[in-house]
């Protein structure tokens, strides 16, 4: 693999939005680039800081507690919304997990309070009566015409509802997903991706990390980038363990398209 390639990653609020070890997602991106002699640039952007939308290929927003999420929501609108929208419009990858995912939409209503979102996708998140949606989860995802499974852990009080023109990241195999009702999980609009899967996500699903890297590099280069294969014995074992942790004890019992074994 030519070392002319260089992945430029921008992480928003790594000090505030890092619940359930979500920082591990950027560690996996770095490691899988380095193992292929692909350059890796890491930029952290926090409260009151701005960024150049042209200077990064992949943006990451992790999950956080409600108090941190409220602080981040206001700052995002003031200092980062326009730049992130411009980056998404040019095809940069945006990956947002849980609290970050909820902020991609129009709003997040928590009782009498409402957080205005970035509006990058048409969706609403509401805090409805009922228990938190907690547990291991697996979803079916189609990427480049091939079907895969993403496995992880979800823990969210908000219920997310996608607009009629938006597509989910995947279909729930087992777990709750966006709202525990419609069998959909996450959102995908071009290269903007949101999901409730924690755990963190990418160490349990190395194939998805590679998909994000290849997509970001291809967009930056203006031509398809095919990644070198790696020895993924340990990574595949982690994925199998994550899938095995998923049980059928959740509320959603929709049609399963994949075996969990």
PLY file of the C-alpha trace (Angstrom):
ply
format ascii 1.0
element vertex 261
property float x
property float y
property float z
element edge 260
property int vertex1
property int vertex2
end_header
0.00 0.00 0.00
1.43 3.35 -1.03
2.32 5.57 1.91
1.18 8.53 -0.20
-2.25 7.92 1.29
-3.12 9.90 4.39
-6.33 9.77 6.47
-7.16 13.04 8.21
-9.49 12.43 11.17
-11.22 15.17 13.15
-12.81 14.21 16.49
-15.33 16.61 17.97
-15.41 16.98 21.77
-13.28 13.94 22.67
-13.16 15.08 26.31
-16.95 15.36 26.66
-18.36 12.77 24.23
-16.56 9.58 25.19
-18.98 7.35 27.07
-18.53 3.54 26.91
-14.94 3.90 25.68
-16.03 5.40 22.37
-12.53 6.86 22.01
-11.52 3.32 21.05
-13.09 3.91 17.66
-10.41 6.40 16.66
-7.70 4.10 18.03
-8.88 1.37 15.66
-8.89 3.76 12.70
-5.32 4.77 13.51
-4.08 1.20 13.97
-5.64 -0.10 10.76
-4.12 2.78 8.81
-0.69 2.32 10.36
-0.74 -1.43 9.65
-1.10 -0.52 5.98
1.50 2.30 6.00
-1.28 4.83 5.49
-0.63 8.17 7.14
-2.93 9.19 9.97
-3.58 12.74 11.16
-5.63 13.28 14.32
-7.24 16.60 15.19
-9.33 17.20 18.32
-11.81 20.09 18.28
-13.52 21.20 21.47
-15.79 23.88 22.91
-15.54 27.29 21.17
-13.14 25.91 18.55
-13.68 25.97 14.79
-12.25 23.86 11.97
-11.63 23.97 8.23
-14.12 21.62 6.50
-11.60 20.96 3.72
-8.85 19.84 6.08
-10.35 16.53 7.23
-11.59 13.34 5.56
-13.46 11.71 8.44
-15.27 13.33 11.35
-16.21 11.49 14.54
-18.62 12.43 17.35
-18.98 10.04 20.29
-21.66 9.64 22.93
-22.07 11.53 26.18
-24.21 12.15 29.22
-27.26 14.47 28.92
-25.46 17.37 30.64
-22.48 17.15 28.28
-24.78 16.69 25.32
-26.62 19.92 26.16
-23.34 21.80 26.35
-22.15 20.33 23.07
-25.44 20.97 21.23
-25.30 24.71 21.73
-21.63 24.94 20.83
-22.10 22.87 17.69
-24.73 25.24 16.36
-22.62 28.31 17.12
-19.20 27.18 15.98
-19.31 23.97 13.94
-22.62 23.38 12.18
-21.84 25.18 8.92
-18.38 23.63 8.61
-19.64 20.11 9.31
-22.44 20.55 6.77
-19.92 21.77 4.18
-17.68 18.76 4.84
-20.63 16.37 4.51
-21.71 18.06 1.27
-18.31 17.38 -0.30
-18.52 13.70 0.71
-16.41 13.55 3.87
-17.38 10.71 6.22
-19.24 11.73 9.38
-19.65 8.99 12.02
-21.76 9.87 15.07
-22.49 7.48 17.95
-25.43 7.65 20.40
-25.46 11.20 21.81
-23.61 12.42 18.74
-26.08 10.55 16.55
-29.04 12.22 18.24
-27.54 15.63 17.47
-27.37 14.91 13.71
-31.14 15.40 13.42
-33.53 18.31 13.80
-34.04 18.15 17.55
-33.89 16.06 20.71
-36.81 16.61 23.08
-36.23 15.78 26.75
-39.51 16.52 28.50
-39.98 20.30 28.55
-36.48 20.87 27.14
-35.54 20.64 23.49
-32.05 20.58 22.00
-31.78 21.91 18.46
-29.79 19.51 16.30
-27.51 20.02 13.32
-30.19 19.16 10.77
-27.81 17.07 8.66
-30.51 14.38 8.42
-34.29 14.51 8.80
-35.01 12.85 12.14
-36.34 13.59 15.60
-35.37 12.10 18.94
-37.76 12.22 21.89
-37.61 11.03 25.49
-40.79 8.95 25.77
-42.22 7.17 28.81
-40.75 3.74 29.35
-37.46 2.13 30.30
-34.11 2.86 28.69
-33.27 0.68 25.70
-30.30 -1.29 26.96
-28.50 -4.42 25.84
-26.36 -6.09 23.24
-27.53 -5.55 19.69
-26.87 -6.87 16.19
-28.02 -5.26 12.95
-27.94 -6.30 9.31
-26.13 -3.80 7.08
-25.74 -3.78 3.31
-22.48 -2.27 2.07
-21.45 -2.25 -1.59
-24.16 -4.81 -2.33
-22.95 -7.26 0.34
-24.74 -8.06 3.59
-22.86 -7.83 6.89
-23.61 -7.78 10.60
-22.69 -4.99 12.99
-22.64 -5.99 16.66
-22.41 -3.74 19.68
-24.10 -2.42 22.80
-26.91 0.13 23.11
-28.04 2.20 26.10
-30.30 5.15 25.29
-33.36 6.80 26.77
-34.17 8.70 23.59
-36.28 7.20 20.82
-35.25 8.26 17.32
-37.63 8.47 14.38
-36.29 8.94 10.87
-37.97 11.15 8.28
-39.77 9.39 5.46
-36.95 10.04 3.01
-34.15 8.87 5.29
-32.64 5.38 5.35
-31.47 3.48 8.43
-27.94 2.21 8.77
-29.33 -1.27 9.20
-32.17 -3.60 10.15
-32.36 -4.91 13.72
-31.59 -8.61 14.02
-31.81 -8.55 17.80
-31.95 -5.59 20.15
-34.00 -2.39 20.19
-32.53 -0.05 17.58
-33.74 3.50 17.04
-36.94 3.25 19.06
-37.72 -0.39 19.89
-40.70 -0.36 17.53
-39.84 -0.21 13.84
-36.85 -2.56 13.63
-34.55 0.12 12.21
-31.18 1.16 13.61
-29.15 4.25 12.92
-29.21 6.42 9.84
-27.17 6.67 6.67
-27.36 9.63 4.32
-24.58 9.50 1.75
-21.46 9.40 3.95
-23.18 10.71 7.10
-23.69 7.78 9.47
-25.34 7.71 12.88
-25.79 4.73 15.19
-26.60 3.79 18.78
-23.97 1.02 18.80
-21.39 1.55 21.55
-18.97 -0.83 23.01
-17.04 0.68 21.20
-18.29 0.00 17.69
-15.19 -0.37 15.51
-13.07 -2.78 17.62
-15.98 -5.22 17.38
-16.50 -4.63 13.66
-13.14 -4.16 11.96
-14.69 -4.63 8.51
-16.76 -1.50 9.12
-13.69 0.46 10.17
-12.09 -0.51 6.85
-15.22 0.55 4.99
-15.08 3.98 6.60
-11.36 4.36 5.88
-11.73 3.32 2.24
-14.75 5.59 1.74
-12.99 8.61 3.27
-9.79 8.04 1.29
-11.66 7.43 -1.96
-13.54 10.69 -1.57
-10.33 12.57 -0.74
-8.43 11.06 -3.69
-11.27 11.33 -6.17
-10.88 7.68 -7.14
-11.60 4.29 -5.55
-9.13 3.13 -2.90
-8.83 -0.60 -2.26
-7.30 -1.44 1.11
-4.69 -4.12 1.64
-5.98 -7.18 3.49
-4.77 -7.61 7.07
-4.38 -10.61 9.35
-7.61 -10.17 11.29
-7.66 -13.32 13.41
-8.09 -11.39 16.66
-10.48 -8.87 15.14
-12.72 -11.61 13.78
-12.69 -13.32 17.18
-13.82 -10.06 18.80
-16.63 -9.78 16.26
-17.78 -13.35 16.87
-17.78 -12.76 20.62
-19.84 -9.58 20.21
-22.38 -11.43 18.09
-22.53 -14.31 20.55
-23.32 -11.84 23.35
-26.53 -10.85 21.63
-29.53 -12.72 23.03
-33.18 -12.99 22.07
-34.36 -11.39 25.32
-35.04 -7.96 23.84
-38.37 -6.41 22.98
-37.77 -6.42 19.22
-38.43 -9.89 17.80
-38.60 -9.10 14.11
-37.58 -11.42 11.33
-33.95 -12.44 11.64
-32.05 -12.55 8.35
-28.76 -13.72 9.85
-27.65 -16.35 12.30
-26.11 -14.95 15.46
-23.66 -17.82 15.74
0 1
1 2
2 3
3 4
4 5
5 6
6 7
7 8
8 9
9 10
10 11
11 12
12 13
13 14
14 15
15 16
16 17
17 18
18 19
19 20
20 21
21 22
22 23
23 24
24 25
25 26
26 27
27 28
28 29
29 30
30 31
31 32
32 33
33 34
34 35
35 36
36 37
37 38
38 39
39 40
40 41
41 42
42 43
43 44
44 45
45 46
46 47
47 48
48 49
49 50
50 51
51 52
52 53
53 54
54 55
55 56
56 57
57 58
58 59
59 60
60 61
61 62
62 63
63 64
64 65
65 66
66 67
67 68
68 69
69 70
70 71
71 72
72 73
73 74
74 75
75 76
76 77
77 78
78 79
79 80
80 81
81 82
82 83
83 84
84 85
85 86
86 87
87 88
88 89
89 90
90 91
91 92
92 93
93 94
94 95
95 96
96 97
97 98
98 99
99 100
100 101
101 102
102 103
103 104
104 105
105 106
106 107
107 108
108 109
109 110
110 111
111 112
112 113
113 114
114 115
115 116
116 117
117 118
118 119
119 120
120 121
121 122
122 123
123 124
124 125
125 126
126 127
127 128
128 129
129 130
130 131
131 132
132 133
133 134
134 135
135 136
136 137
137 138
138 139
139 140
140 141
141 142
142 143
143 144
144 145
145 146
146 147
147 148
148 149
149 150
150 151
151 152
152 153
153 154
154 155
155 156
156 157
157 158
158 159
159 160
160 161
161 162
162 163
163 164
164 165
165 166
166 167
167 168
168 169
169 170
170 171
171 172
172 173
173 174
174 175
175 176
176 177
177 178
178 179
179 180
180 181
181 182
182 183
183 184
184 185
185 186
186 187
187 188
188 189
189 190
190 191
191 192
192 193
193 194
194 195
195 196
196 197
197 198
198 199
199 200
200 201
201 202
202 203
203 204
204 205
205 206
206 207
207 208
208 209
209 210
210 211
211 212
212 213
213 214
214 215
215 216
216 217
217 218
218 219
219 220
220 221
221 222
222 223
223 224
224 225
225 226
226 227
227 228
228 229
229 230
230 231
231 232
232 233
233 234
234 235
235 236
236 237
237 238
238 239
239 240
240 241
241 242
242 243
243 244
244 245
245 246
246 247
247 248
248 249
249 250
250 251
251 252
252 253
253 254
254 255
255 256
256 257
257 258
258 259
259 260
